[in-house]
């Protein structure tokens, strides 16, 4: 056989070996293709780990097949050309069909996987804790000062705002950064029956440090519809300094002219006469109001023992004026929260300051020497129980109060009570609809002797936000043993004098 024939046979045998190797690899890949073909949908999270392992196995098989093809090509090449076979040549051969890996039927290339990927777990919904909205609390004078509720809360009332909260906006004393100064104006006009009441209030807060603030409130008031502003004309309702030790954030001290209604007998559904019930019976407990729970000079300490227990105590002057200043009065309160229920118990003792704030029938009581009723300087005591409960599923708040007043000098007293409910966000966002029944401070025995009407009241009110910073309310009341019915309307505005991000309700 000639050299030319031998050379031709060598080329022919080399081509035959390459073709056989290609056919073998295609058959192997054809058998593997169904094992990792997928449907037209994305793989489920549960099969992610198995698919990752499968892709890794396929990738390893492809590498091994490429190495076999390269070895076969190198061996089949003529001896004088084997050294010239490079990786580029192998890649070109693979691209033409040699050791070409099978692809999935999804149309998406198999991802490069270095390690198995754990299947992601289903997202878990975090529990929601209800907090009563800030708009339910007492007026901004109370909410912006040193008393930091329900609450919110997720599904529980904001007890921390009633038993002060720790948010930076509502409690500057418990934040690590200074709260910016604030100056808030509030105006209220209320007409019910044939009586008109109005009040303009300016409240300022100025932080001295993260643990000290000064604040004040001035009012110009006409009428007697607001239990937290019993005096008419111009009044300095508050002017105080509040301190909180850095080491004891749950302990707070407040000294100065204090609005005691902002600290005692708080309630999320029956407290604020500018957004909730019109009648003063459903604002501050009448028994406590008759014993000096109003604006008075004094000092207060507030101790929060966790989120569910709080105690507070105050010593103050029975007289409002500094000319008659004397620390002759005391008030104490304990608040307890369990679930969505908040209960508070309050005790107050003071001397009558000549405001004629006892129960109605006391003024007809003969104390001898042709003198009737209470007198200035009489020692008075009062007890109060205050409860509220919130049902977040239907946005319903329930409340109840009981109070007992006693004039120690006369050994006579009176009782008061109230209960009711309030729906929140009933028709529109931030609206409220309430109905309540209560009795003002009264002595039933003396009332029957003098043939007086029972000072009870049944009220239905609706209050809603017209625009940001403006609210409108309506009320219908039946009073004095349902002998008279009156209607009322109320307009309230509130805005920041200093520009801030907070939008008043």
C-alpha positions in Angstrom: 0.0 0.0 0.0 1.4 3.3 -1.0 2.1 6.2 1.4 -0.8 8.2 -0.1 -3.3 5.4 0.5 -2.0 5.0 4.1 -2.4 8.7 4.7 -6.0 8.7 3.3 -6.9 5.7 5.5 -5.6 7.4 8.6 -7.7 10.5 7.9 -10.8 8.3 7.3 -10.3 6.3 10.5 -9.9 9.6 12.5 -13.2 10.9 11.1 -15.0 7.7 11.9 -13.8 7.8 15.5 -15.0 11.4 15.9 -18.4 10.6 14.5 -18.8 7.6 16.8 -17.9 9.7 19.8 -20.4 12.4 18.9 -23.2 9.9 18.4 -22.4 8.3 21.8 -22.5 11.6 23.6 -25.8 12.7 21.9 -27.4 9.5 23.0 -26.3 9.9 26.5 -27.6 13.5 26.6 -30.9 12.4 25.0 -31.4 10.0 27.8 -30.7 12.7 30.4 -32.8 15.5 29.0 -36.2 14.3 30.5 -34.7 14.1 34.0 -34.5 17.9 34.4 -37.1 19.2 32.0 -39.6 21.4 33.8 -43.0 22.7 33.1 -43.7 26.2 31.9 -44.0 27.5 35.4 -41.4 28.6 37.9 -40.3 25.8 40.3 -42.1 25.8 43.7 -40.1 26.8 46.8 -40.4 23.3 48.1 -38.5 21.8 45.1 -35.8 24.5 44.9 -33.2 22.4 46.8 -33.8 19.3 44.6 -33.6 21.4 41.4 -30.3 23.0 42.5 -28.8 19.6 43.2 -30.0 18.3 39.8 -28.5 21.3 38.0 -25.3 20.8 39.8 -25.2 17.1 38.7 -26.0 18.1 35.1 -23.2 20.7 35.1 -20.7 18.1 36.4 -21.9 15.6 33.7 -21.3 18.3 31.0 -17.8 19.0 32.2 -17.0 15.3 32.2 -18.4 14.9 28.7 -16.4 17.8 27.4 -13.2 16.3 28.9 -14.1 12.9 27.2 -14.7 14.6 23.9 -11.4 16.5 24.2 -9.5 13.3 25.0 -11.1 11.5 22.1 -10.4 14.3 19.6 -6.8 14.4 20.8 -6.4 10.6 20.5 -8.0 10.5 17.1 -5.9 13.2 15.6 -2.9 12.3 13.6 0.3 12.1 15.6 1.7 15.2 13.9 -1.4 17.3 14.7 -2.3 16.2 18.2 -0.3 19.0 19.8 -2.2 21.6 17.8 -5.7 20.7 19.2 -6.6 23.6 21.6 -9.5 24.3 24.0 -10.9 26.8 21.5 -11.2 23.9 19.0 -13.0 21.8 21.7 -15.4 24.7 22.4 -16.1 25.1 18.6 -16.8 21.4 18.4 -19.1 21.5 21.4 -21.0 24.4 19.9 -21.6 22.3 16.8 -23.3 19.6 18.7 -20.6 17.5 20.4 -21.4 17.1 24.1 -24.1 19.8 23.9 -26.1 19.7 27.2 -29.8 19.3 27.1 -31.9 22.3 28.1 -35.1 22.5 30.0 -38.4 23.0 28.3 -39.1 26.2 30.1 -37.0 28.3 27.9 -34.9 29.5 30.9 -31.3 28.3 31.1 -30.3 26.3 34.1 -28.7 28.5 36.7 -25.2 28.2 37.8 -25.3 26.6 41.3 -22.3 26.4 43.5 -24.0 25.1 46.7 -27.5 23.8 47.4 -30.0 26.6 48.1 -32.3 26.1 51.1 -36.0 26.4 50.3 -37.4 29.8 51.5 -39.9 29.6 54.3 -43.3 31.1 53.9 -43.6 34.7 55.2 -45.0 34.9 58.7 -47.3 37.8 59.6 -46.2 39.6 62.7 -48.8 40.0 65.4 -50.4 43.4 65.3 -50.8 45.3 68.6 -53.6 47.8 68.6 -52.9 51.3 69.8 -55.6 53.8 70.2 -55.0 56.7 67.8 -53.6 60.0 69.3 -56.7 61.9 68.5 -58.6 60.0 71.2 -56.5 61.4 74.0 -57.2 64.5 76.0 -56.4 68.0 74.6 -52.9 68.7 73.2 -52.1 70.5 76.5 -52.1 67.2 78.2 -50.7 65.1 75.4 -47.7 67.2 74.6 -46.4 67.6 78.1 -44.4 65.4 80.4 -47.0 62.7 80.7 -46.0 60.4 78.0 -51.7 55.9 76.2 -54.0 52.7 74.1 -52.2 51.8 74.2 -52.7 51.6 70.4 -52.4 49.6 70.3 -51.9 46.2 68.4 -55.2 45.5 69.5 -55.2 47.2 72.9 -56.0 50.7 74.1 -53.2 53.1 74.5 -52.8 52.8 78.2 -49.4 54.4 78.0 -51.0 57.7 76.9 -53.4 57.5 79.7 -50.6 56.2 81.8 -48.0 58.2 79.9 -46.4 56.9 76.7 -42.8 56.8 75.5 -43.1 58.1 71.9 -40.7 61.0 71.2 -43.5 63.2 69.9 -45.7 62.8 73.0 -43.0 62.4 75.6 -39.9 64.6 75.1 -38.5 63.4 78.4 -37.9 59.8 77.2 -36.2 60.5 73.9 -32.4 60.6 73.4 -32.8 63.6 71.1 -34.3 67.0 71.8 -37.8 67.4 70.7 -38.2 70.7 68.8 -40.2 73.5 70.5 -43.9 73.6 69.7 -46.6 76.2 69.9 -50.1 75.0 69.3 -53.3 77.0 69.0 -56.7 75.5 69.7 -60.1 77.3 69.3 -63.4 75.8 70.4 -67.0 77.2 70.0 -69.8 75.2 71.7 -73.5 76.0 71.7 -76.1 73.8 73.5 -79.5 74.8 74.7 -79.4 78.5 75.3 -75.8 78.5 76.6 -72.7 79.5 74.6 -69.1 78.6 75.6 -65.9 79.3 73.8 -62.2 79.0 74.5 -59.0 80.1 72.8 -56.0 78.1 74.1 -52.3 78.5 73.3 -49.9 75.7 74.4 -46.2 75.9 74.3 -43.4 73.3 74.9 -39.7 74.1 75.0 -37.2 71.3 75.7 -34.2 72.2 77.8 -32.5 68.8 77.5 -33.4 65.2 76.7 -34.5 65.0 80.4 -36.1 68.4 81.1 -38.7 70.5 79.5 -40.7 73.6 80.3 -44.3 74.1 79.2 -47.3 76.3 79.6 -50.9 76.9 78.5 -52.9 80.1 78.5 -56.7 80.2 78.0 -59.3 82.8 77.3 -62.6 81.2 78.2 -66.3 82.2 78.2 -69.0 79.8 79.5 -68.7 76.7 81.7 -68.9 73.8 79.3 -65.3 72.7 79.7 -64.4 70.9 82.9 -60.7 71.6 82.5 -61.3 75.4 82.2 -63.8 76.2 84.9 -62.7 79.9 85.3 -63.8 82.4 82.8 -61.6 85.1 81.3 -57.8 85.0 80.9 -56.1 82.2 82.8 -52.7 80.7 83.0 -53.8 77.1 83.0 -50.3 75.6 83.1 -46.7 76.8 83.7 -44.4 73.9 84.7 -41.0 72.3 84.6 -40.9 68.5 84.0 -37.9 66.4 84.8 -37.0 62.7 84.3 -33.8 61.1 85.7 -31.7 59.6 82.9 -31.2 56.4 85.0 -34.9 56.0 85.8 -36.9 56.8 82.6 -40.1 55.6 84.2 -39.9 58.2 86.9 -41.1 61.8 86.2 -41.4 64.9 88.3 -43.5 68.0 87.4 -43.5 71.2 89.3 -45.5 74.5 88.8 -49.0 75.4 87.8 -50.5 72.1 86.8 -53.7 71.1 85.0 -54.5 68.1 87.2 -57.2 66.9 84.9 -54.4 66.0 82.4 -52.9 63.6 84.9 -55.9 62.1 86.9 -59.1 60.3 85.8 -58.0 60.1 82.2 -60.2 58.1 79.7 -59.9 57.4 76.0 -63.6 57.7 75.3 -65.0 60.2 77.8 -62.6 63.0 78.7 -62.1 65.7 76.1 -64.9 68.2 75.9 -63.7 69.5 72.5 -63.9 66.2 70.6 -66.0 63.8 72.7 -69.2 64.2 74.8 -70.6 67.7 75.3 -71.8 67.3 78.8 -69.3 67.9 81.6 -70.7 64.8 83.4 -68.8 62.7 80.9 -65.5 64.6 81.1 -63.7 64.7 84.5 -65.4 62.8 87.3 -67.6 65.4 89.0 -66.7 64.1 92.5 -63.0 64.8 91.7 -63.7 68.1 90.1 -65.5 69.3 93.3 -62.4 68.4 95.3 -59.9 70.5 93.4 -58.9 68.4 90.4 -58.4 71.3 88.1 -55.7 73.9 87.5 -53.7 74.3 90.7 -50.1 75.1 91.8 -48.3 72.0 93.1 -45.9 69.2 92.4 -46.5 65.7 90.9 -44.5 62.5 90.7 -45.4 59.8 88.2 -43.9 56.3 88.4 -44.5 53.8 85.6 -43.8 50.2 86.7 -43.7 48.5 83.3 -46.4 48.8 80.7 -49.3 47.6 82.8 -49.0 49.4 86.2 -48.6 53.1 87.0 -48.8 55.2 90.2 -48.9 58.9 90.5 -49.2 61.3 93.4 -49.5 65.1 93.7 -49.4 67.7 96.5 -51.1 71.0 95.6 -52.7 74.1 96.9 -56.5 74.0 97.4 -56.6 77.7 96.3 -55.7 78.6 92.7 -54.1 82.0 93.5 -50.5 82.3 94.7 -51.7 84.7 97.4 -53.4 81.8 99.2 -50.8 79.2 98.3 -50.6 76.3 100.8 -49.7 72.7 100.1 -52.9 71.4 101.9 -54.2 69.0 99.3 -53.2 65.6 98.0 -54.2 63.4 95.1 -53.1 59.9 94.3 -54.0 57.4 91.6 -53.1 53.8 90.6 -53.7 52.6 87.1 -53.8 49.0 85.9 -54.0 47.6 82.4 -54.8 44.0 81.6 -55.4 43.2 77.9 -57.7 45.8 76.5 -59.1 46.8 79.9 -57.8 49.8 81.9 -58.9 50.5 85.4 -57.9 53.5 87.5 -58.6 54.3 91.1 -58.2 57.9 92.4 -58.3 59.5 95.9 -58.3 63.3 96.5 -58.5 65.4 99.7 -58.5 69.2 99.8 -60.1 72.2 101.3 -62.9 74.0 99.7 -61.6 77.1 97.9 -64.9 79.0 97.8 -65.8 77.8 94.3 -69.1 76.3 95.4 -68.3 73.1 93.7 -70.1 70.6 96.0 -73.2 68.6 95.1 -76.3 70.6 94.4 -78.3 69.6 97.5 -75.5 70.6 99.9 -76.4 74.3 99.5 -79.8 73.7 101.2 -78.2 71.9 104.2 -78.6 73.8 107.4 -75.3 73.8 109.3 -76.6 76.0 112.2 -76.3 79.7 113.1 -78.4 80.5 110.1 -75.7 79.2 107.8 -76.3 76.8 104.9 -74.2 74.7 102.6 -70.5 74.4 102.5 -68.1 77.1 103.5 -64.6 78.1 102.4 -62.0 76.0 104.1 -64.2 72.9 104.6 -62.2 69.7 104.3 -63.4 67.6 101.3 -62.6 64.1 100.2 -63.4 62.2 97.0 -63.0 58.7 95.5 -63.2 57.8 91.9 -63.1 54.6 89.8 -62.6 54.8 86.1 -62.7 51.9 83.6 -62.5 51.6 79.9 -62.5 48.6 77.5 -61.8 48.6 73.8 -63.0 46.0 71.2 -60.7 46.5 68.2 -62.7 44.1 65.8 -65.6 46.5 65.7 -63.7 49.7 66.8 -65.9 50.1 69.9 -64.9 51.6 73.2 -66.8 51.1 76.5 -66.3 53.2 79.6 -67.7 53.7 83.1 -67.1 55.9 86.1 -68.2 56.1 89.7 -67.4 58.9 92.1 -68.1 59.6 95.8 -67.7 63.1 97.3 -67.8 63.8 101.1 -67.7 67.0 103.0 -65.9 66.1 106.2 -67.2 69.1 108.2 -70.8 68.4 107.4 -70.6 64.7 107.2 -72.6 64.7 104.0 -71.8 63.5 100.6 -73.0 62.8 97.1 -72.6 60.2 94.3 -72.0 60.4 90.6 -71.8 57.8 87.9 -71.7 57.4 84.1 -71.3 54.8 81.5 -71.5 54.6 77.7 -69.9 53.6 74.4 -68.2 55.2 71.5 -67.7 53.9 67.9 -64.6 55.0 66.1 -64.2 55.5 62.3 -67.8 54.5 61.8 -68.8 56.5 58.7 -65.6 58.3 57.8 -62.0 58.1 59.0 -61.4 59.9 62.4 -65.1 60.3 63.2 -66.8 59.1 66.4 -70.3 58.4 67.5 -71.0 58.1 71.2 -74.0 57.5 73.5 -73.8 57.7 77.3 -76.0 58.0 80.4 -74.9 59.5 83.7 -75.8 61.4 86.8 -74.2 64.5 88.1 -73.0 64.8 91.7 -76.1 64.4 93.9 -77.3 63.2 97.4 -80.4 61.2 96.7 -81.8 61.6 100.3 -81.5 65.4 100.3 -82.8 65.5 96.7 -86.0 63.7 97.6 -86.6 65.9 100.7 -86.3 69.0 98.6 -88.2 67.5 95.7 -85.5 68.3 93.2 -85.1 66.7 89.8 -82.4 64.0 89.3 -79.4 65.7 87.6 -79.1 62.9 85.1 -78.3 63.2 81.4 -78.6 61.0 78.3 -76.5 62.2 75.4 -75.8 61.1 71.8 -73.1 62.9 69.9 -71.4 62.7 66.6 -68.1 64.4 65.8 -66.1 64.2 62.6 -63.2 65.9 60.8 -64.1 68.3 58.1 -60.6 69.0 57.0 -57.2 68.7 58.6 -57.3 70.8 61.8 -61.1 71.4 61.7 -63.7 69.3 63.4 -67.5 69.6 63.7 -69.7 68.0 66.2 -73.4 67.6 67.1 -75.2 66.5 70.2 -78.7 65.8 71.6 -79.1 65.6 75.4 -82.1 64.7 77.6 -81.6 66.0 81.1 -83.1 66.3 84.6 -85.2 63.1 84.6 -85.8 63.5 80.9 -87.8 66.7 81.5 -85.9 68.7 79.0 -84.1 68.0 75.7 -81.5 70.2 74.2 -79.4 70.1 71.0 -75.8 71.3 70.6 -73.2 72.1 68.0 -69.5 72.4 68.3 -66.7 73.7 66.1 -63.0 73.0 66.9 -59.9 74.1 65.2 -56.2 73.4 66.0 -53.0 74.1 64.2 -49.3 74.6 64.9 -48.1 78.2 65.1 -44.6 76.9 64.6 -44.3 74.9 61.3 -43.9 71.2 62.1 -44.6 67.9 60.4 -47.5 67.0 62.7 -51.0 67.7 61.3 -53.5 68.4 64.1 -56.6 66.3 64.1 
